[in-house]
Amino acid sequence: MAEVSTSKREEKKQATHRAITDAAWDLFARNGYDDTTVDDIAAAADVSQRTFFRYFDSKEAVLFGAWRDEFDELARRMRERPADESPMAAMLGALISLAGYYKRQRAVRIERARLVATSPNVGRYQQVTISPAFQAMLTDALADRLGVDPADDMRPALYAAVGMAVTRTATDRWLEDPDRIDLAELVRAGFAALPGPTS
């Protein structure tokens, strides 16, 4: 009985999460991101503002989804790469392994990129919150792989900055023509263009 009750609670939570997300994206598309408020989203999803904040800490958090989980998964994949791989090769392998996930989210990523380009608030959230978190995650995972303290050894932060630049450039190129361009190949080409990328 307890398992059934727990399952029903989880299903209800997932349904509420979906309702908020769907309502937000619909309002972003119809009214624009900046003209959509948390109250608008809550009303459209038929939940209270308090319930909204139980699921998301901000309007931006709805737009960018479970990015923290995505970063954790990338870090896990980096740590599971073969021990004899160089840091850059391990980072490339982990990024390539997630390319399929990005492609499955193509429609969401295209619309998000449009909103980032048209709304200073969205761009600011990405620059101030998400990008630093991405770099910190990569730096920590690379430091673990190298067995160094990133406060004393600059290599993890440098490698992470390069990985971010390649990922951002490849993703931007991919979003220009996602039907024709393969994201994994762009990431691979980006790393290959670096001097000694896997050394």
N, C-alpha and C positions, 0 to 999 in steps of 0.2 A: 504493500500500500504506500509506503514512504517513497519507494522508487517511482511509482506512478505520479504521486504528488509533485516530486522534484522535477520529473519530466514535463509535466504540465506547466509548472512555473517557468521552466527554461523555454518552453515553446512560446509562452506568453511574452517573455522578455525579448525573444528573438522577433516576434511579431511587432512588438512596440518599437524596437530598434529599426526594423524595416519600414514601419509606418512613418517614423520621423525622417528617416533618410529619404524615402520616396517623396514625402511632402516637401522637404527642403529642396531637392533637385528640381521638382516641378516648379516651385516658386522662383528658384534661381533662373530657370529657363524663361519663365513668363515675365517676371518683374525685374530681373537683374539682381545680382548678388547684393550690391550696396543698398538697394531699396527693399530688401527682404530682412525682416527682423526675427529675432528668436520668438517673439510673441506670435508673429505670422505663422511661423513653422509649427509651433505648438498647437495653434488653433486649427491649422489645416490637417494636422495629424490626430486631432481630437484628444490631446493630452494637456496637462497643466504645464506651466513653465517649470515648476519644480520637477516634474517627471522628465522634461527635456534635459535638465541639468543632471539628472541621475545617469543619463546615457551619454551625454556629450558636455564637455566643459565650455564650449563656445560654438558659434555658428561656423567658424573655420574648421572646427573638428569634424563637423558633419561633411564638409566639402572634401576634406582630405582623408576621411575614413580611418581605418585602423593602421595608420602609418607606423606607429610604434611596434605593433606586432610584425609588420613587414620588415622593419629594421632588425628586430630580434631574430627573425627567421634567416635573414641574410647573414647575420653574425654567426648563427649556429652553423650554417652551411660553410662559412669560411673556416670555422674551427674543425670541421669534419673533413676538410680537404686533405689529400695525402701529405704526410709529414715532410716528404722530400721536395715538395713544391716550394718555390720562392714565394715571398709575400705577394708580389704582384700577380704571379700565376694563380695563387689561391684566390685572390680577390677577383680576378677575371673569371675563374671557374665558377665561383659563387654567383657572380652577377649574371653569367650566361644561364645558369640553372634556374634563375628567376625570370628570365625573359618571357617564357611561356605564360607566366602569371600576369605579367604586364600586358601581354597581347590579349588575354582574355578580358582585361579591363579597358580595352581600347576606347570604347565609347565614352566611358567616364573620364578617362585621361584626356581625350580630345576636348571635351567640354570644360574640364578643369583648366586646361592650358588656355582656352579662350577666356575664361574668367580671370585667370592670372594676368593675362595681357590687357584686360579691360578694366580691372579693379585694382587700385593701389592697395586696398586693404588686404586682398588675397595675396598679392605679391609680397606685401610686408610680412604676412604670417609665414609664408614659405621661406623668406629670407631670414627672418629673426628667430623663428621657432624650429622649422623642419630642417633646413640646411645645416645649422650647427649641430642638431641632434644626429643627423646622418654622418657628419664628419667625426663626431665624438664616438659613435658606434664603430665606424671603420677604424679609427685610431686605436681604440681599446682592443678590438679583435686582432689587429695587426701587431700590437704590442704583445699580446698573449702569444701569438705565433712566433715572434722573435725572442720572447722571453726577456723583454726589457721593460723599464719604467718609462712611459712616454714623457714624463716630466724631465727625465735626464737624457733621453735619446730622441732626437728629432725625426728619425726615420719613419716611425708609424704615422705621425701627423703629415709628413711630406707625401708618403705613399697614399694616404687617405685623400689628401687634396687632389692628387692626380686622378685617383679613382672617381672622385666626385665630378671632376671636370670632364672626364671621358663619358661618364654616365649621363650627365646633363646634356652634353653636346650630341651624343647618340640619340637620346630620347627626343630632343628638339628636332633633329633630322627625321626621325621616324614619324613623329606627329605631323610632319609636312605632307607625307604620303604613306600612311600606314597600310594601305592595300597593296602597295608595290614594294615597299622597303621592309626588310627583315631586321627586327631590333637586335636579335642576337648577333647577326653578322655585323651590324654597325658597331656594337660594343667590342666585338673581336677585332674589327678593323681599327678602331680607336686605340686599343692597346698595342696593336701591331705597329701603328704609326709612331709610337714612342721610341726613343732611343734605348735599346736594351730593355724592353718592357717586362721580360720574365727573367732577367738576370738577377 
